[in-house]
Amino acid sequence: MGDREDHDHCTHKFIELANELKDQGHDMQLVSAALMAASGIYATYITAGNAGGLQPSGIDKVVMLYRRSLEHIQQRKKEESEKAAS
C-alpha cells in the first residue's frame, strides 16, 4: 500500500470504531470528543514521548495541522457534493 492508501485505511478504521461506539449507545458528540482527545494524546506521544508534553509552539503546530486536515476534508466533501449534483 502507498502512503495515501495507508492513510485512508487507518482513517476508515477509526471511523469504524467511532460507529461501533455510537451503535453501542454512546452519544456521537461524546465519541467525536473522545476521538479528538485520543488524537491529541497520540500527537503529544509521538512528539514528546510518554513523559513529555508539548510546548506552546508544538501545540500551535498540531492545531495548524489539524486545521489543514479539516480544511482539506471540507474541500473534498464540497467537490464530491458538486460532482454528485451535476
C-alpha positions, 0 to 999 in steps of 0.5 A, spaced: 500 500 500 502 507 498 502 512 503 495 515 501 492 508 501 495 507 508 492 513 510 485 512 508 485 505 511 487 507 518 482 513 517 476 508 515 478 504 521 477 509 526 471 511 523 469 504 524 470 504 531 467 511 532 460 507 529 461 501 533 461 506 539 455 510 537 451 503 535 453 501 542 449 507 545 454 512 546 452 519 544 456 521 537 458 528 540 461 524 546 465 519 541 467 525 536 470 528 543 473 522 545 476 521 538 479 528 538 482 527 545 485 520 543 488 524 537 491 529 541 494 524 546 497 520 540 500 527 537 503 529 544 506 521 544 509 521 538 512 528 539 514 528 546 514 521 548 510 518 554 513 523 559 513 529 555 508 534 553 508 539 548 510 546 548 506 552 546 509 552 539 508 544 538 501 545 540 500 551 535 503 546 530 498 540 531 492 545 531 495 548 524 495 541 522 489 539 524 486 545 521 489 543 514 486 536 515 479 539 516 480 544 511 482 539 506 476 534 508 471 540 507 474 541 500 473 534 498 466 533 501 464 540 497 467 537 490 464 530 491 457 534 493 458 538 486 460 532 482 454 528 485 449 534 483 451 535 476 
